[in-house]
Amino acid sequence: MEKYKLDRLSELTAISRSRELTADEQAERTALRNEYRSLVTGNLRSQLESMTIVEPDGSKIKVSDMKRCGEEN
């Protein structure tokens, strides 16, 4: 996410503490928050999937090969 977008998100948050945001400002803040969240969760998912777990017996399991909670097979 570009720095100017992060700055704008911070600015809108600061404004919301002093007065109520307009509908346009609320929509802009929501869009910026959603973009930020998707980038953070995507980055975290990428980091987790590239990790390897070493079991006590020395075997290694890539996190990307593990089943997700609730998955069948």
C-alpha positions as CSV (number, residue, x, y, z in Angstrom):
1,M,0.0,0.0,0.0
2,E,1.3,3.4,-0.9
3,K,2.4,5.8,1.8
4,Y,-0.1,8.4,0.7
5,K,-2.9,6.0,1.3
6,L,-1.7,5.1,4.7
7,D,-1.3,8.8,5.5
8,R,-4.9,9.4,4.3
9,L,-6.2,6.5,6.4
10,S,-4.4,8.0,9.5
11,E,-5.8,11.4,8.7
12,L,-9.4,10.2,8.4
13,T,-9.0,8.3,11.7
14,A,-7.7,11.5,13.4
15,I,-10.6,13.5,11.9
16,S,-13.1,11.0,13.2
17,R,-11.9,11.6,16.7
18,S,-12.7,15.3,16.5
19,R,-15.9,15.2,14.5
20,E,-18.2,12.9,12.6
21,L,-17.0,11.8,9.2
22,T,-19.1,12.6,6.1
23,A,-20.6,9.7,4.2
24,D,-17.9,10.1,1.5
25,E,-15.1,10.2,4.1
26,Q,-16.6,7.1,5.8
27,A,-16.7,5.3,2.5
28,E,-13.1,6.3,1.7
29,R,-11.9,5.1,5.1
30,T,-13.7,1.8,4.8
31,A,-12.2,1.2,1.3
32,L,-8.7,2.1,2.6
33,R,-9.1,-0.1,5.7
34,N,-10.3,-3.1,3.5
35,E,-7.3,-2.6,1.2
36,Y,-4.9,-2.5,4.2
37,R,-6.5,-5.6,5.8
38,S,-6.3,-7.6,2.6
39,L,-2.6,-6.7,2.2
40,V,-1.8,-7.6,5.8
41,T,-3.6,-10.9,5.7
42,G,-2.2,-11.8,2.3
43,N,1.3,-11.1,3.6
44,L,0.7,-13.1,6.8
45,R,-0.7,-16.0,4.8
46,S,2.3,-16.0,2.5
47,Q,4.7,-16.0,5.4
48,L,2.9,-18.8,7.1
49,E,2.7,-21.0,4.0
50,S,6.4,-20.7,3.4
51,M,7.2,-22.0,7.0
52,T,8.3,-25.5,7.8
53,I,7.5,-27.2,11.1
54,V,10.1,-29.5,12.4
55,E,8.6,-32.4,14.4
56,P,10.4,-33.9,17.5
57,D,11.4,-36.9,15.4
58,G,13.2,-34.6,12.9
59,S,10.6,-34.9,10.1
60,K,9.7,-31.6,8.4
61,I,6.2,-30.6,7.4
62,K,5.5,-27.6,5.1
63,V,2.6,-25.5,6.5
64,S,1.2,-25.2,3.0
65,D,0.9,-29.0,2.9
66,M,-1.1,-29.2,6.1
67,K,-4.9,-29.4,6.2
68,R,-6.8,-26.4,7.2
69,C,-9.3,-26.6,10.0
70,G,-12.5,-28.1,8.7
71,E,-11.1,-29.4,5.4
72,E,-11.9,-32.9,4.3
73,N,-9.1,-35.2,3.3
